[in-house]
């Protein structure tokens, strides 16, 4: 069956799918991979997202080794699992030390490689291998990447590491001996060459007909060009066209989408673009994924979908204002808003902060998201509310200055030069961001702190750093007044101090990823406080056939959410006007 996606007319060997969380990167990249395999190509689909749900979509158990996809000859899937990658990386570095290395040297390197930043370079190491000698068996390698901020970080690493390694063959860092890294330099250079070759690599910016998603796609496009990745295409997913001219909800959804497309940033208008219509069912399973790019199959799937049961006159749910009133019973505390990218974390975080201010509380609103949309979402100053951001570049420079100022007085010029050289390591950013995060967590001792977190995968890496620091402190202070240690992890585990709010959409993938995040948090002895289901159509009275077809799936997801949490489910209805600015956010609190 012929796909209508122009992207598939001349596909390059490597294709990267990126964009704001929730726009459908995984669905589109998987559908493209299936289409290429159906055309007789050998295809490897690679996920670099720590919160990937490819296993659910394809019905296969993911591995850090290629796994064949049943019923799709020629297609394999691989998940670059950060934890597994870090274990393998540590083993390779130790092996490179050779038999002459002492037990003490090996123990030192293992300790150096226990930090969270090792996870990043290990993931990049796997990624680089696939862009060089690891791709020989495949005609195409399709990368389903993490949300935008994390992806930009990954794609910038070849240059960062190449610069760090140049002329640096002594000492050690959190990555182990620099000599071991030098052995990988050729691999990194090959990765850089492949990324910058338009005949080999295409970056596909996936977005939706949404002003915020299109704006982020434009920013990503500009940053990718600066990195040398100029061969870009655009895919606009989930474009809605109403079939019921008398349904005000359908008219509003279509109008908002069309306005966003009409006002598309100029940098995106220059790109070749494909448009994928909104489908009646979620893109889970091979039939739905094949139908995503094939109009005829999509029509069959749509007509085969049983009519949903009549919607209740009004969905019974608890409003966001009720959750805020519950949170306001405390005098202070940390409220962390977490979830998959694109579910509306920033909006919900800003609304919670604004609601707490209305209850007379002093609130600091901050974000760990590299994309940082807080100021745009709030778009005004509010008395009693301070707004901040953990900016990786700013925090890194502050950290570097602090280290140099504390150590330089007792060092020689050569030692200072070596220290500065070591601090140029990309790992320094991970350490600096963690320290900034720790300071924000501590602020909640005397006021409310609402923290808008980065998309799930990036947040989990930050949580890993928090856990690593906790274990380090426990080791260092064992038997030395350890009862007085209060680490950031301990504050996160304290249910009286920290309230975790999980935000999701009433769709299969966001709910599955929120449930997986909850499992990860529980393994760290952190219990989420409540779930917020954002942009619910069930809370509206739509009569459009396509939207009504999607309501049946939404009911199933609402039931899943109710089973996952002991707290009452908080539901935020879909609104015709985006909740931007103080007035827009207040509408969510009515």
Secondary structure as UniProt FT lines:
FT   HELIX           6..8
FT   TURN            9..10
FT   STRAND          14..18
FT   TURN            21..22
FT   HELIX           25..38
FT   TURN            39..40
FT   STRAND          43..47
FT   TURN            50..51
FT   HELIX           54..58
FT   STRAND          67..68
FT   TURN            70..71
FT   TURN            73..74
FT   STRAND          75..79
FT   HELIX           82..96
FT   TURN            99..100
FT   HELIX           103..112
FT   TURN            113..114
FT   HELIX           117..130
FT   TURN            131..132
FT   HELIX           133..135
FT   TURN            136..137
FT   STRAND          140..144
FT   HELIX           148..165
FT   TURN            166..167
FT   STRAND          172..173
FT   TURN            174..175
FT   STRAND          176..177
FT   HELIX           178..182
FT   TURN            183..184
FT   HELIX           185..195
FT   TURN            198..200
FT   STRAND          201..208
FT   HELIX           211..226
FT   TURN            227..228
FT   STRAND          232..239
FT   TURN            245..246
FT   HELIX           248..262
FT   HELIX           266..269
FT   STRAND          272..277
FT   HELIX           286..293
FT   HELIX           295..304
FT   HELIX           320..327
FT   TURN            328..329
FT   STRAND          333..338
FT   TURN            341..342
FT   HELIX           345..358
FT   TURN            359..360
FT   STRAND          363..367
FT   TURN            370..371
FT   HELIX           374..378
FT   TURN            383..384
FT   STRAND          385..387
FT   HELIX           392..407
FT   HELIX           408..410
FT   HELIX           413..423
FT   HELIX           427..443
FT   TURN            444..446
FT   STRAND          448..452
FT   HELIX           456..476
FT   TURN            477..479
FT   HELIX           482..484
FT   HELIX           488..493
FT   TURN            495..497
FT   STRAND          498..505
FT   HELIX           508..523
FT   TURN            524..525
FT   STRAND          530..536
FT   TURN            538..539
FT   HELIX           545..564
FT   STRAND          570..573
FT   HELIX           581..589
//
